[in-house]
Amino acid sequence: MTVRLHTARGWLLQKIPLANDDTLLTFLTAEQGKIKVFGSKLQRSKKKAAELDYFRWLELELAQPKNSLKLKQVKTLNDFSPYLASYERMQFGFEALEHTTTFCPEEKTVPEVVQLLHEVWTMQSMPLRVIEVFFYTKLMWHSGVLPRFDSVRSAIWVHPVTLVFTLEPQTGALSLTNQQRQILEWFRRVEASDLVDKYEQFSEHDLVILQAFLITVIKNH
């Protein structure tokens, strides 16, 4: 039987150990979106094990017998882990991968999220809270969860489950001031290159509120 081989570039999102040194791998690739790949006897291959790590932009050689994917070879194209120099930033990095795994659909290309991971790994000169608000806002928007907040011009109440927002308090809703609503909408629209020059204008208080709001939304979706 002829086995088709093809290459893909992507991020490792998850590794699940199986019996006999096998591993189930989840990648977010530029070519196929989120895919699951079977790594046969992975721990017995020192070369593969050394290359296959988180926060690396990887080139994958995949075999596709029938309907499954198997990892044949892997090569690191760019290692971003040195950017995540502190424990807090590394912790955020793994949380970002976990949320990406949850919110990206199977086998549907999401080039914006692939690029988003490139951006957040290289934005580490900025305060971590700014990076978190940027990442969570973009991930929720590209995943179709977060609505736009530019249809009103006032403080709002947002329910973290339904994401219905109103001008009056509602049971279980979270409040955002008009300033916080504007900042959230700005993060939704901004490019990473613009963020570098403008993040200092936001108060720590507003960023804390938005971070907590976005994490609450993520936990409810």
N, C-alpha and C positions, 0 to 999 in steps of 0.2 A: 504494500500500500504506500502510495506517495504521500508524504507529509508536507504540507505547505509551511514554508518559513517566511516570516516577515519581521521587520524591525519597527520599533516604536520608541518614542522618547517620553519620559514621564517621571512622576514623583512616587516613591513608595509611601503608601498611606497606612498599611497594616500588615503585620506578620502573625499568622496563627500556626503554632507548631502542631504537627500531626505525628502519627506513629512512624517509626522507622526512619527518623531524621527527615521526613518530608515536611513541607511547609505550604500553607495556603497564603498567597500574597495578593494584596489589593493595591493596584496602581491607579493613579490619575494620569492618563496619557493625552498627549496633544492629538493623536490620530484617532483614538477610539473612545475617549472619555474614561470613565471608571471601569476597570476590568478586574476580574479575578483570574489569577494564574497559579498553576500548580508547580511548586518547586520540588523536584524529585531529589532525594538524598542531599539536600542543600547543605547541611552541616558537614558533610563529608567532602565537600568541595571548598577548600580554603580560599581559592581565588574568588569564587562566587560570593562566599560569605563575607570576604573582605570588601568587596565592591558594593554589595547590596545593603545599603543603610539609609536611614532617614535623612532628610534635608540635603539630598543629593539629586541633581538633575541627571537622570540615567538614560543610557541607550540600551534597549532590551532587544534581544533576538528571541522570538517566540515561535514555537511550533504549534500547529493547530490540527491535531488528529481528531476527526469528527467534530464535536461541538465544544471541545475544551481547549484551553490554552496551557502550554507548558513552557517554562523558562529554559532556554538553551544556554544563552550567554547573557552577561550583563557587564556594562562598562560605565564608569563614572565620567560624565562630561564636565560637571562643575560641582564642587563640594561647598555648600553654603553653611555647614555647621559651625565654622569658626566665627561667623557673624553672631551666633547665639551664644555669647561668651559667658553669661551669668546663668545661675540656676533658674531665676525667674523667667528669663527669656527662653531658656530651653523648655521650661514647663509650658509656657504659652505656645511654643512651637508644636509640642505634642498635642495640646488642646486644639490647635488650629488644624492639625492633621485629622484628629478625631472628628471634629465638626465637618470638615471637608468630606470625610468618608460618609457621614450621615446624610448630608444635604445634596451631594452630587448624585444624579441618577445613574443607573447602570447603563453602560455602553451608549451614552449620549455625549457628544463632544461639548465641552464647556471651556472654550479657549480663554474666556475672561478669568475663570478660576485658576487655570493653569498659570496664566500671567500674574494673577494676584499673589500666588505663592512665591513666584520669582521676586515680586516687589517687596513683600513683607519680610523675606529673609534678608534683603539688602537695605532695609530702612532702619537698621538697628541703632543708628546714631540719634534717632529721635526718642522721646520718652515712650516707655512701653505702653502706657495707657493710650496714647495717641495711636500707636500701631494697632492695639486691640480694637479700638472703636472703628478705625479704618477697615480692618479686616472683617470684623463682624458685620458691619454695615454692608460692605460689598458682597460678602458671601450670602447674606440673607437676601439681598436684592437680586443677585444673579441666579439664586435658587428659586426665585418667585415667591418668597415668603414675605419680605418687607414691602409695604406699600409706599407710594410717594407721599410726602408730607408738605407739598407745596400748594395744595388746594385751599388751605386756610391761612389766615394771617393773625393767629392768636395762640394763646396757650390751649393745650388740648389734653384730653384723657384718652389713653389707649389701652384696650384690653389685650393682655399678652397672649391669649389663646385665639380669639377671633380677629385681633388686630383691627377691629372697628374703632375709629376714633371719633370722639364727640367733643362738644364745647362745654358740656356739663359733666359733673362726676357720675360715674357708673360703677356698679358693684364689681370689685375685682380689678378695676382699671388702674393704670399707673399714670401719674400726671407728668407732663412735660411743659415747661414754660415756653413762651414764644421764642425766647433766645435759644433754648435747647432744641426746639423743633427746627429752627433755622439751621443750627449747627448740624443736626442729623441729616437734613436735606442736603446741606453742603457736602458732607462726607459721601453721600450717595452719588453725587455728581462729579466730585473732584477727581483729578488724575493724581497719581502718586507724586509726580514731579512738581505739581502745584502745592501739595501738602507740605513739602520740605520748607517752603518759604513762609507759610502762613499758620502753622500749627500753634505758634506762640501766642496768637491772639485769643485763644480759648482758655477760659479759667479752669483750674483744676476741679472746682466744684461741679461745673457743667459736664466735664469729661467723666467724672465719677458717676454722676447720675445716668449719663448715656451708656456707659459701660454696664452698669447694673441693669438698665432697661433692656439692652441687647442680649445679655446673658439670660435674663428671664424669658425673653422671646424664644431664644434657642432651646431652653429647657422645656418649653411648651410646644415644640414643633418637631 
